[in-house]
Amino acid sequence: MLQTITKIPQQKHNNTKEINMARTKKQPVEFVMPTNPKEIQQIENAVKEASNSLIRIESERDLIKEIKEVLLEELGLPAKKTQELIKIYHKQNYSEVVGKFEETSELYEKVFGANP
């Protein structure tokens, strides 16, 4: 029989040291070889589902790679720039990216002057 893992409610901690200490006190779960056919089937199904998920991830990565190659070949857009655009669009964080760039630009100008 497999042991059921119960989720322990999160407690608020005052500092990082307390959090790390709480993590080290966690009791390890002992694995017991399953003998129940239902549990064995559950494990098999979970592994197959995870494997199928990995196949989908690999396929999506291949598609993204092909998209980058097409943009490079047809438009000359470097893969690095394409990846940056994809990432910004996906995260929908254009304003944040611009803000970080402006902050870095301002710091650069203060340290090295406006004309590098």
C-alpha positions, 0 to 999 in steps of 0.5 A, spaced: 500 500 500 502 507 498 502 512 504 497 518 503 501 524 503 497 530 507 499 537 506 501 541 512 498 548 512 503 553 511 505 557 517 507 564 517 515 565 519 518 571 521 525 570 518 528 566 513 532 562 518 525 560 521 523 557 514 529 553 513 529 550 520 521 548 518 523 545 512 529 541 515 524 538 520 519 535 515 519 528 516 521 523 509 515 519 506 517 512 506 516 508 499 512 502 500 512 497 494 505 497 491 502 490 491 495 493 490 493 492 482 489 499 483 495 503 486 500 500 481 495 502 475 495 509 478 502 509 478 502 507 471 497 512 468 501 518 472 507 516 469 504 515 462 501 522 463 507 525 465 511 522 459 505 525 454 506 532 457 514 531 456 512 529 449 508 535 448 513 540 451 518 537 446 514 538 440 512 546 442 519 547 443 521 544 436 515 549 433 518 555 437 525 553 434 522 553 427 518 559 428 525 563 429 528 559 423 523 562 419 523 569 421 531 569 421 531 566 414 525 570 411 526 577 415 533 577 417 530 577 425 536 574 429 533 568 434 535 572 440 531 578 438 525 573 436 526 570 443 526 577 447 519 579 443 516 572 444 518 572 452 515 580 453 509 578 449 508 572 453 509 575 460 505 581 457 510 585 461 513 590 456 512 596 461 516 593 466 522 591 461 522 598 458 522 601 466 528 596 467 532 599 461 530 606 462 533 605 469 539 601 467 540 607 461 540 612 467 545 609 471 549 608 465 549 615 463 550 617 470 557 613 471 559 614 464 556 620 461 551 621 455 556 619 450 559 612 451 
